[in-house]
C-alpha cells in the first residue's frame, strides 16, 4: 500500500536510512528479501510466477509474527517497557497486546551496576521496574550482568544484597567474556559465595565459546544442575573480533544457532549431559544484517535454525 512505501531520492537516501535505523526499522539482505517475498507473495522476484499476497500478513505486529514463526515467549528489557509507557501505553494495554497474539514475556532484563557501593537513583529505579515487570508478566527470574570488575568477595556480597531485595524472584547472573564476570568459574564462585538461594546462573553459548571455554563437563562439575535457570542459544563467527571490541561483536554480529562455526549443538549436549532443565531456552541472536531484513524474517530465520539444532542435539527439548 502507498502508505507503507517510501520512494527515496538518491540525495536523501543515506540520511533516510540512518534515521529509519535509529527508529529501529529493519533492513533485509538479498537472501532475507527472497524469503520474505516467498512468504508474503508465494514467489520471488524474477521467478516468472504470479505473485499473490498472503492475506495473513498485512497489519500484523511483531508479536504476531514471532508467534507465527513458532516462538512461545519474548524477553523484555526494562528500557523497552519504559519506552512503551512513554508512548502512552499502560500495563493493561501491554497485557492486552500479549493476550491478543497469545505470546508471553518469559524473561525480564537487565539489572546492571548492582555491585557499586553507591548506586544511582536511576539504577535503583530500574531495579524496581524489573521487579514490577516480573509481577506484571508472571516471570520468575531477572537477567543480570556486571561490566565492572570487583573482587569475588565484594561481588558476592553485593549479589546477596540484590537477592534480598529481589525476594521471591530469581537473579540470573550471566557471565560474559568482556565483563567483570568473564567466565562460568568466576560466575559460580560469586553465586556460591553469595549464599543466596535465589542466585542462579544464565549460560549463553556465544559468551561460553568467546570466553575460550571448552565444552567440558569439568567446568560444570561443582555446579548443581538446578543452579542454572536458563540458557541462551546462538552461534559465533569463525574469527572473533579483537578483545578490545569483543562486545561490539556480541551486540551486532552473532550468528543463528548452528551457523557460524556451528558450536550450538556441542553447547546443548554439554547442558543436557549435566542434567540441566532450564526454565527458559532463549534465542539471543543480535545481528544487524539479519535484523535489517525485517522482524518477520529475523524471527523465522532464528526459530528455524534453533529448532534444527535442537532436533539434532536435544530432540526432547525441540518437542516441547
BAPAMAR-32575 format. One record per residue (C-alpha): x, y, z; residue in three letters; residue number from 1; chain. Coordinates in nm, 2 decimals, decimal comma. Example, Ala and Ser with C-alpha at 12.3 -4.5 7.8 and 13.67 -1.06 7.14 Angstrom:
residues 2
+--------+--------+--------+------+-----+-----+
:      X :      Y :      Z : type : seq : mol :
+--------+--------+--------+------+-----+-----+
:   1,23 :  -0,45 :   0,78 :  ALA :   1 :   A :
:   1,37 :  -0,11 :   0,71 :  SER :   2 :   A :
+--------+--------+--------+------+-----+-----+
***
This chain:
residues 320
+--------+--------+--------+------+-----+-----+
:      X :      Y :      Z : type : seq : mol :
+--------+--------+--------+------+-----+-----+
:   0,00 :   0,00 :   0,00 :  UNK :   1 :   A :
:   0,12 :   0,35 :  -0,07 :  UNK :   2 :   A :
:   0,11 :   0,45 :   0,30 :  UNK :   3 :   A :
:   0,36 :   0,17 :   0,37 :  UNK :   4 :   A :
:   0,61 :   0,25 :   0,09 :  UNK :   5 :   A :
:   0,89 :   0,50 :   0,06 :  UNK :   6 :   A :
:   1,05 :   0,62 :  -0,26 :  UNK :   7 :   A :
:   1,37 :   0,80 :  -0,17 :  UNK :   8 :   A :
:   1,57 :   1,03 :  -0,39 :  UNK :   9 :   A :
:   1,94 :   0,94 :  -0,40 :  UNK :  10 :   A :
:   2,03 :   1,27 :  -0,24 :  UNK :  11 :   A :
:   1,85 :   1,19 :   0,08 :  UNK :  12 :   A :
:   1,88 :   0,81 :   0,07 :  UNK :  13 :   A :
:   2,17 :   0,78 :   0,32 :  UNK :  14 :   A :
:   2,03 :   1,01 :   0,59 :  UNK :  15 :   A :
:   1,69 :   0,85 :   0,55 :  UNK :  16 :   A :
:   1,83 :   0,50 :   0,61 :  UNK :  17 :   A :
:   2,02 :   0,63 :   0,91 :  UNK :  18 :   A :
:   1,71 :   0,78 :   1,06 :  UNK :  19 :   A :
:   1,50 :   0,47 :   0,99 :  UNK :  20 :   A :
:   1,76 :   0,25 :   1,16 :  UNK :  21 :   A :
:   1,76 :   0,49 :   1,46 :  UNK :  22 :   A :
:   1,39 :   0,43 :   1,48 :  UNK :  23 :   A :
:   1,46 :   0,06 :   1,48 :  UNK :  24 :   A :
:   1,35 :  -0,01 :   1,12 :  UNK :  25 :   A :
:   1,47 :  -0,34 :   0,99 :  UNK :  26 :   A :
:   1,65 :  -0,37 :   0,65 :  UNK :  27 :   A :
:   1,66 :  -0,70 :   0,47 :  UNK :  28 :   A :
:   1,95 :  -0,85 :   0,28 :  UNK :  29 :   A :
:   1,91 :  -1,03 :  -0,05 :  UNK :  30 :   A :
:   1,85 :  -1,37 :   0,10 :  UNK :  31 :   A :
:   1,60 :  -1,25 :   0,35 :  UNK :  32 :   A :
:   1,43 :  -1,04 :   0,09 :  UNK :  33 :   A :
:   1,38 :  -1,36 :  -0,12 :  UNK :  34 :   A :
:   1,24 :  -1,54 :   0,19 :  UNK :  35 :   A :
:   1,00 :  -1,25 :   0,26 :  UNK :  36 :   A :
:   0,88 :  -1,24 :  -0,10 :  UNK :  37 :   A :
:   0,81 :  -1,62 :  -0,09 :  UNK :  38 :   A :
:   0,62 :  -1,59 :   0,24 :  UNK :  39 :   A :
:   0,43 :  -1,27 :   0,15 :  UNK :  40 :   A :
:   0,36 :  -1,33 :  -0,22 :  UNK :  41 :   A :
:   0,42 :  -1,70 :  -0,28 :  UNK :  42 :   A :
:   0,71 :  -1,64 :  -0,52 :  UNK :  43 :   A :
:   1,03 :  -1,44 :  -0,56 :  UNK :  44 :   A :
:   1,10 :  -1,15 :  -0,79 :  UNK :  45 :   A :
:   1,21 :  -1,26 :  -1,13 :  UNK :  46 :   A :
:   1,07 :  -1,61 :  -1,09 :  UNK :  47 :   A :
:   0,81 :  -1,56 :  -1,36 :  UNK :  48 :   A :
:   0,54 :  -1,67 :  -1,12 :  UNK :  49 :   A :
:   0,23 :  -1,46 :  -1,05 :  UNK :  50 :   A :
:   0,26 :  -1,31 :  -0,70 :  UNK :  51 :   A :
:  -0,04 :  -1,34 :  -0,47 :  UNK :  52 :   A :
:  -0,05 :  -1,16 :  -0,14 :  UNK :  53 :   A :
:  -0,06 :  -1,38 :   0,17 :  UNK :  54 :   A :
:  -0,38 :  -1,24 :   0,34 :  UNK :  55 :   A :
:  -0,24 :  -1,32 :   0,68 :  UNK :  56 :   A :
:   0,05 :  -1,07 :   0,66 :  UNK :  57 :   A :
:  -0,10 :  -0,72 :   0,63 :  UNK :  58 :   A :
:  -0,13 :  -0,52 :   0,95 :  UNK :  59 :   A :
:   0,03 :  -0,78 :   1,18 :  UNK :  60 :   A :
:   0,25 :  -0,69 :   1,47 :  UNK :  61 :   A :
:   0,60 :  -0,82 :   1,56 :  UNK :  62 :   A :
:   0,43 :  -1,02 :   1,84 :  UNK :  63 :   A :
:   0,20 :  -1,19 :   1,59 :  UNK :  64 :   A :
:   0,49 :  -1,26 :   1,36 :  UNK :  65 :   A :
:   0,70 :  -1,41 :   1,65 :  UNK :  66 :   A :
:   0,42 :  -1,63 :   1,75 :  UNK :  67 :   A :
:   0,35 :  -1,74 :   1,39 :  UNK :  68 :   A :
:   0,72 :  -1,82 :   1,35 :  UNK :  69 :   A :
:   0,69 :  -2,06 :   1,65 :  UNK :  70 :   A :
:   0,82 :  -1,86 :   1,94 :  UNK :  71 :   A :
:   0,63 :  -1,90 :   2,27 :  UNK :  72 :   A :
:   0,77 :  -1,61 :   2,45 :  UNK :  73 :   A :
:   0,98 :  -1,30 :   2,43 :  UNK :  74 :   A :
:   1,24 :  -1,14 :   2,66 :  UNK :  75 :   A :
:   1,16 :  -0,78 :   2,76 :  UNK :  76 :   A :
:   1,41 :  -0,52 :   2,87 :  UNK :  77 :   A :
:   1,33 :  -0,26 :   3,13 :  UNK :  78 :   A :
:   1,41 :   0,02 :   2,88 :  UNK :  79 :   A :
:   1,16 :  -0,12 :   2,63 :  UNK :  80 :   A :
:   0,89 :  -0,14 :   2,89 :  UNK :  81 :   A :
:   0,96 :   0,22 :   2,99 :  UNK :  82 :   A :
:   0,96 :   0,33 :   2,63 :  UNK :  83 :   A :
:   0,61 :   0,17 :   2,59 :  UNK :  84 :   A :
:   0,49 :   0,37 :   2,89 :  UNK :  85 :   A :
:   0,64 :   0,68 :   2,75 :  UNK :  86 :   A :
:   0,44 :   0,62 :   2,43 :  UNK :  87 :   A :
:   0,12 :   0,63 :   2,63 :  UNK :  88 :   A :
:   0,06 :   0,26 :   2,69 :  UNK :  89 :   A :
:  -0,04 :   0,13 :   3,03 :  UNK :  90 :   A :
:   0,02 :  -0,21 :   3,19 :  UNK :  91 :   A :
:  -0,33 :  -0,32 :   3,08 :  UNK :  92 :   A :
:  -0,26 :  -0,22 :   2,72 :  UNK :  93 :   A :
:   0,07 :  -0,42 :   2,71 :  UNK :  94 :   A :
:  -0,11 :  -0,73 :   2,86 :  UNK :  95 :   A :
:  -0,38 :  -0,69 :   2,61 :  UNK :  96 :   A :
:  -0,13 :  -0,69 :   2,32 :  UNK :  97 :   A :
:   0,03 :  -1,01 :   2,46 :  UNK :  98 :   A :
:  -0,30 :  -1,18 :   2,50 :  UNK :  99 :   A :
:  -0,42 :  -1,08 :   2,16 :  UNK : 100 :   A :
:  -0,12 :  -1,25 :   2,00 :  UNK : 101 :   A :
:  -0,11 :  -1,54 :   2,25 :  UNK : 102 :   A :
:   0,26 :  -1,48 :   2,34 :  UNK : 103 :   A :
:   0,42 :  -1,44 :   2,68 :  UNK : 104 :   A :
:   0,70 :  -1,25 :   2,83 :  UNK : 105 :   A :
:   0,93 :  -1,52 :   2,96 :  UNK : 106 :   A :
:   1,24 :  -1,32 :   3,06 :  UNK : 107 :   A :
:   1,29 :  -0,98 :   3,22 :  UNK : 108 :   A :
:   1,62 :  -0,79 :   3,19 :  UNK : 109 :   A :
:   1,86 :  -0,63 :   3,26 :  UNK : 110 :   A :
:   1,99 :  -0,52 :   3,60 :  UNK : 111 :   A :
:   2,34 :  -0,37 :   3,59 :  UNK : 112 :   A :
:   2,57 :  -0,17 :   3,82 :  UNK : 113 :   A :
:   2,44 :  -0,37 :   4,12 :  UNK : 114 :   A :
:   2,78 :  -0,41 :   4,28 :  UNK : 115 :   A :
:   2,85 :  -0,04 :   4,33 :  UNK : 116 :   A :
:   2,86 :   0,09 :   4,69 :  UNK : 117 :   A :
:   2,66 :   0,39 :   4,60 :  UNK : 118 :   A :
:   2,40 :   0,31 :   4,33 :  UNK : 119 :   A :
:   2,23 :   0,59 :   4,14 :  UNK : 120 :   A :
:   1,86 :   0,66 :   4,17 :  UNK : 121 :   A :
:   1,83 :   0,57 :   3,81 :  UNK : 122 :   A :
:   1,97 :   0,22 :   3,87 :  UNK : 123 :   A :
:   1,76 :   0,17 :   4,18 :  UNK : 124 :   A :
:   1,45 :   0,27 :   3,99 :  UNK : 125 :   A :
:   1,54 :   0,04 :   3,70 :  UNK : 126 :   A :
:   1,58 :  -0,24 :   3,95 :  UNK : 127 :   A :
:   1,23 :  -0,18 :   4,09 :  UNK : 128 :   A :
:   1,09 :  -0,16 :   3,74 :  UNK : 129 :   A :
:   1,23 :  -0,51 :   3,68 :  UNK : 130 :   A :
:   1,06 :  -0,64 :   3,99 :  UNK : 131 :   A :
:   0,74 :  -0,48 :   3,88 :  UNK : 132 :   A :
:   0,77 :  -0,64 :   3,54 :  UNK : 133 :   A :
:   0,82 :  -0,98 :   3,69 :  UNK : 134 :   A :
:   0,50 :  -0,93 :   3,89 :  UNK : 135 :   A :
:   0,31 :  -0,80 :   3,59 :  UNK : 136 :   A :
:   0,41 :  -1,07 :   3,34 :  UNK : 137 :   A :
:   0,44 :  -1,36 :   3,58 :  UNK : 138 :   A :
:   0,81 :  -1,40 :   3,52 :  UNK : 139 :   A :
:   1,02 :  -1,57 :   3,79 :  UNK : 140 :   A :
:   1,38 :  -1,46 :   3,71 :  UNK : 141 :   A :
:   1,57 :  -1,15 :   3,60 :  UNK : 142 :   A :
:   1,88 :  -1,14 :   3,38 :  UNK : 143 :   A :
:   2,17 :  -0,96 :   3,54 :  UNK : 144 :   A :
:   2,52 :  -0,86 :   3,42 :  UNK : 145 :   A :
:   2,81 :  -0,67 :   3,56 :  UNK : 146 :   A :
:   3,05 :  -0,48 :   3,34 :  UNK : 147 :   A :
:   3,26 :  -0,35 :   3,64 :  UNK : 148 :   A :
:   3,53 :  -0,57 :   3,79 :  UNK : 149 :   A :
:   3,55 :  -0,62 :   4,17 :  UNK : 150 :   A :
:   3,68 :  -0,90 :   4,39 :  UNK : 151 :   A :
:   3,48 :  -1,22 :   4,41 :  UNK : 152 :   A :
:   3,41 :  -1,15 :   4,78 :  UNK : 153 :   A :
:   3,28 :  -0,79 :   4,72 :  UNK : 154 :   A :
:   3,07 :  -0,90 :   4,42 :  UNK : 155 :   A :
:   2,92 :  -1,20 :   4,61 :  UNK : 156 :   A :
:   2,82 :  -0,97 :   4,90 :  UNK : 157 :   A :
:   2,65 :  -0,73 :   4,66 :  UNK : 158 :   A :
:   2,48 :  -1,02 :   4,49 :  UNK : 159 :   A :
:   2,35 :  -1,13 :   4,82 :  UNK : 160 :   A :
:   2,21 :  -0,78 :   4,88 :  UNK : 161 :   A :
:   2,04 :  -0,78 :   4,54 :  UNK : 162 :   A :
:   1,89 :  -1,12 :   4,60 :  UNK : 163 :   A :
:   1,75 :  -1,00 :   4,93 :  UNK : 164 :   A :
:   1,59 :  -0,70 :   4,75 :  UNK : 165 :   A :
:   1,45 :  -0,94 :   4,48 :  UNK : 166 :   A :
:   1,27 :  -1,15 :   4,74 :  UNK : 167 :   A :
:   1,08 :  -1,43 :   4,57 :  UNK : 168 :   A :
:   1,24 :  -1,36 :   4,23 :  UNK : 169 :   A :
:   1,55 :  -1,54 :   4,10 :  UNK : 170 :   A :
:   1,85 :  -1,34 :   4,00 :  UNK : 171 :   A :
:   2,02 :  -1,49 :   3,70 :  UNK : 172 :   A :
:   2,39 :  -1,39 :   3,67 :  UNK : 173 :   A :
:   2,52 :  -1,41 :   3,32 :  UNK : 174 :   A :
:   2,89 :  -1,44 :   3,26 :  UNK : 175 :   A :
:   3,02 :  -1,25 :   2,96 :  UNK : 176 :   A :
:   3,39 :  -1,26 :   2,84 :  UNK : 177 :   A :
:   3,42 :  -0,88 :   2,82 :  UNK : 178 :   A :
:   3,26 :  -0,81 :   3,16 :  UNK : 179 :   A :
:   3,35 :  -0,82 :   3,53 :  UNK : 180 :   A :
:   3,22 :  -1,18 :   3,54 :  UNK : 181 :   A :
:   3,40 :  -1,32 :   3,24 :  UNK : 182 :   A :
:   3,35 :  -1,69 :   3,27 :  UNK : 183 :   A :
:   3,15 :  -1,97 :   3,43 :  UNK : 184 :   A :
:   3,40 :  -2,04 :   3,71 :  UNK : 185 :   A :
:   3,40 :  -1,68 :   3,82 :  UNK : 186 :   A :
:   3,03 :  -1,66 :   3,80 :  UNK : 187 :   A :
:   2,98 :  -1,97 :   4,01 :  UNK : 188 :   A :
:   3,23 :  -1,85 :   4,27 :  UNK : 189 :   A :
:   3,02 :  -1,53 :   4,31 :  UNK : 190 :   A :
:   2,68 :  -1,71 :   4,31 :  UNK : 191 :   A :
:   2,80 :  -1,97 :   4,56 :  UNK : 192 :   A :
:   2,97 :  -1,71 :   4,77 :  UNK : 193 :   A :
:   2,65 :  -1,51 :   4,79 :  UNK : 194 :   A :
:   2,48 :  -1,79 :   4,98 :  UNK : 195 :   A :
:   2,15 :  -1,67 :   4,83 :  UNK : 196 :   A :
:   1,91 :  -1,95 :   4,74 :  UNK : 197 :   A :
:   1,76 :  -1,73 :   4,46 :  UNK : 198 :   A :
:   2,10 :  -1,66 :   4,30 :  UNK : 199 :   A :
:   2,15 :  -1,87 :   3,99 :  UNK : 200 :   A :
:   2,33 :  -1,87 :   3,65 :  UNK : 201 :   A :
:   2,23 :  -1,79 :   3,29 :  UNK : 202 :   A :
:   2,46 :  -1,96 :   3,03 :  UNK : 203 :   A :
:   2,48 :  -1,83 :   2,68 :  UNK : 204 :   A :
:   2,65 :  -2,03 :   2,40 :  UNK : 205 :   A :
:   2,82 :  -1,72 :   2,24 :  UNK : 206 :   A :
:   2,96 :  -1,60 :   2,57 :  UNK : 207 :   A :
:   3,07 :  -1,95 :   2,65 :  UNK : 208 :   A :
:   3,29 :  -2,00 :   2,35 :  UNK : 209 :   A :
:   3,41 :  -1,64 :   2,33 :  UNK : 210 :   A :
:   3,54 :  -1,69 :   2,69 :  UNK : 211 :   A :
:   3,76 :  -1,96 :   2,54 :  UNK : 212 :   A :
:   3,59 :  -2,23 :   2,74 :  UNK : 213 :   A :
:   3,58 :  -2,59 :   2,61 :  UNK : 214 :   A :
:   3,26 :  -2,78 :   2,61 :  UNK : 215 :   A :
:   3,39 :  -2,98 :   2,90 :  UNK : 216 :   A :
:   3,18 :  -3,12 :   3,18 :  UNK : 217 :   A :
:   3,45 :  -3,05 :   3,43 :  UNK : 218 :   A :
:   3,37 :  -2,68 :   3,41 :  UNK : 219 :   A :
:   3,02 :  -2,75 :   3,54 :  UNK : 220 :   A :
:   3,12 :  -3,03 :   3,78 :  UNK : 221 :   A :
:   3,08 :  -2,83 :   4,10 :  UNK : 222 :   A :
:   2,76 :  -2,65 :   3,99 :  UNK : 223 :   A :
:   2,43 :  -2,81 :   4,09 :  UNK : 224 :   A :
:   2,21 :  -2,85 :   3,78 :  UNK : 225 :   A :
:   1,92 :  -2,65 :   3,94 :  UNK : 226 :   A :
:   2,15 :  -2,35 :   3,98 :  UNK : 227 :   A :
:   2,13 :  -2,29 :   3,61 :  UNK : 228 :   A :
:   1,80 :  -2,11 :   3,55 :  UNK : 229 :   A :
:   1,81 :  -2,05 :   3,17 :  UNK : 230 :   A :
:   2,02 :  -2,09 :   2,86 :  UNK : 231 :   A :
:   2,06 :  -1,87 :   2,55 :  UNK : 232 :   A :
:   2,13 :  -2,01 :   2,21 :  UNK : 233 :   A :
:   2,33 :  -1,86 :   1,92 :  UNK : 234 :   A :
:   2,65 :  -1,92 :   1,73 :  UNK : 235 :   A :
:   2,98 :  -1,75 :   1,65 :  UNK : 236 :   A :
:   3,18 :  -1,62 :   1,36 :  UNK : 237 :   A :
:   3,49 :  -1,82 :   1,26 :  UNK : 238 :   A :
:   3,71 :  -1,54 :   1,38 :  UNK : 239 :   A :
:   3,64 :  -1,33 :   1,69 :  UNK : 240 :   A :
:   3,66 :  -0,96 :   1,70 :  UNK : 241 :   A :
:   3,97 :  -0,81 :   1,87 :  UNK : 242 :   A :
:   3,94 :  -0,83 :   2,25 :  UNK : 243 :   A :
:   3,91 :  -0,45 :   2,28 :  UNK : 244 :   A :
:   3,59 :  -0,46 :   2,07 :  UNK : 245 :   A :
:   3,46 :  -0,80 :   2,15 :  UNK : 246 :   A :
:   3,14 :  -0,65 :   2,30 :  UNK : 247 :   A :
:   3,07 :  -0,50 :   1,95 :  UNK : 248 :   A :
:   3,06 :  -0,85 :   1,81 :  UNK : 249 :   A :
:   2,82 :  -0,95 :   2,08 :  UNK : 250 :   A :
:   2,59 :  -0,66 :   2,02 :  UNK : 251 :   A :
:   2,60 :  -0,67 :   1,64 :  UNK : 252 :   A :
:   2,73 :  -0,98 :   1,48 :  UNK : 253 :   A :
:   2,62 :  -1,31 :   1,65 :  UNK : 254 :   A :
:   2,51 :  -1,59 :   1,43 :  UNK : 255 :   A :
:   2,19 :  -1,80 :   1,43 :  UNK : 256 :   A :
:   2,22 :  -2,14 :   1,61 :  UNK : 257 :   A :
:   2,41 :  -2,40 :   1,42 :  UNK : 258 :   A :
:   2,55 :  -2,14 :   1,18 :  UNK : 259 :   A :
:   2,88 :  -1,96 :   1,21 :  UNK : 260 :   A :
:   3,13 :  -2,23 :   1,32 :  UNK : 261 :   A :
:   2,85 :  -2,45 :   1,45 :  UNK : 262 :   A :
:   2,91 :  -2,46 :   1,83 :  UNK : 263 :   A :
:   2,54 :  -2,46 :   1,94 :  UNK : 264 :   A :
:   2,49 :  -2,84 :   1,93 :  UNK : 265 :   A :
:   2,80 :  -2,90 :   2,14 :  UNK : 266 :   A :
:   2,68 :  -2,65 :   2,39 :  UNK : 267 :   A :
:   2,34 :  -2,81 :   2,41 :  UNK : 268 :   A :
:   2,49 :  -3,16 :   2,45 :  UNK : 269 :   A :
:   2,70 :  -3,04 :   2,74 :  UNK : 270 :   A :
:   2,39 :  -2,88 :   2,91 :  UNK : 271 :   A :
:   2,19 :  -3,19 :   2,86 :  UNK : 272 :   A :
:   2,46 :  -3,43 :   2,98 :  UNK : 273 :   A :
:   2,48 :  -3,22 :   3,30 :  UNK : 274 :   A :
:   2,11 :  -3,29 :   3,37 :  UNK : 275 :   A :
:   2,01 :  -2,92 :   3,35 :  UNK : 276 :   A :
:   1,65 :  -2,84 :   3,29 :  UNK : 277 :   A :
:   1,64 :  -2,47 :   3,21 :  UNK : 278 :   A :
:   1,33 :  -2,28 :   3,29 :  UNK : 279 :   A :
:   1,37 :  -2,08 :   2,97 :  UNK : 280 :   A :
:   1,55 :  -2,17 :   2,65 :  UNK : 281 :   A :
:   1,61 :  -1,83 :   2,48 :  UNK : 282 :   A :
:   1,73 :  -1,74 :   2,13 :  UNK : 283 :   A :
:   1,97 :  -1,44 :   2,16 :  UNK : 284 :   A :
:   2,10 :  -1,36 :   1,81 :  UNK : 285 :   A :
:   2,19 :  -0,99 :   1,79 :  UNK : 286 :   A :
:   2,28 :  -0,95 :   1,43 :  UNK : 287 :   A :
:   2,24 :  -0,62 :   1,24 :  UNK : 288 :   A :
:   2,24 :  -0,78 :   0,90 :  UNK : 289 :   A :
:   1,96 :  -1,03 :   0,99 :  UNK : 290 :   A :
:   1,76 :  -0,76 :   1,17 :  UNK : 291 :   A :
:   1,79 :  -0,54 :   0,86 :  UNK : 292 :   A :
:   1,58 :  -0,80 :   0,67 :  UNK : 293 :   A :
:   1,28 :  -0,73 :   0,89 :  UNK : 294 :   A :
:   1,14 :  -0,86 :   1,21 :  UNK : 295 :   A :
:   0,93 :  -1,13 :   1,05 :  UNK : 296 :   A :
:   1,22 :  -1,28 :   0,86 :  UNK : 297 :   A :
:   1,45 :  -1,25 :   1,16 :  UNK : 298 :   A :
:   1,21 :  -1,44 :   1,38 :  UNK : 299 :   A :
:   1,16 :  -1,71 :   1,11 :  UNK : 300 :   A :
:   1,54 :  -1,75 :   1,04 :  UNK : 301 :   A :
:   1,62 :  -1,78 :   1,41 :  UNK : 302 :   A :
:   1,34 :  -2,01 :   1,51 :  UNK : 303 :   A :
:   1,40 :  -2,25 :   1,22 :  UNK : 304 :   A :
:   1,78 :  -2,25 :   1,28 :  UNK : 305 :   A :
:   1,73 :  -2,31 :   1,65 :  UNK : 306 :   A :
:   1,47 :  -2,59 :   1,60 :  UNK : 307 :   A :
:   1,70 :  -2,77 :   1,36 :  UNK : 308 :   A :
:   1,99 :  -2,77 :   1,61 :  UNK : 309 :   A :
:   1,75 :  -2,87 :   1,90 :  UNK : 310 :   A :
:   1,61 :  -3,16 :   1,70 :  UNK : 311 :   A :
:   1,96 :  -3,29 :   1,64 :  UNK : 312 :   A :
:   2,12 :  -3,23 :   1,98 :  UNK : 313 :   A :
:   1,83 :  -3,24 :   2,22 :  UNK : 314 :   A :
:   1,51 :  -3,37 :   2,05 :  UNK : 315 :   A :
:   1,31 :  -3,38 :   2,37 :  UNK : 316 :   A :
:   1,36 :  -3,01 :   2,41 :  UNK : 317 :   A :
:   1,26 :  -2,95 :   2,05 :  UNK : 318 :   A :
:   0,94 :  -3,14 :   2,10 :  UNK : 319 :   A :
:   0,85 :  -2,92 :   2,39 :  UNK : 320 :   A :
+--------+--------+--------+------+-----+-----+
***
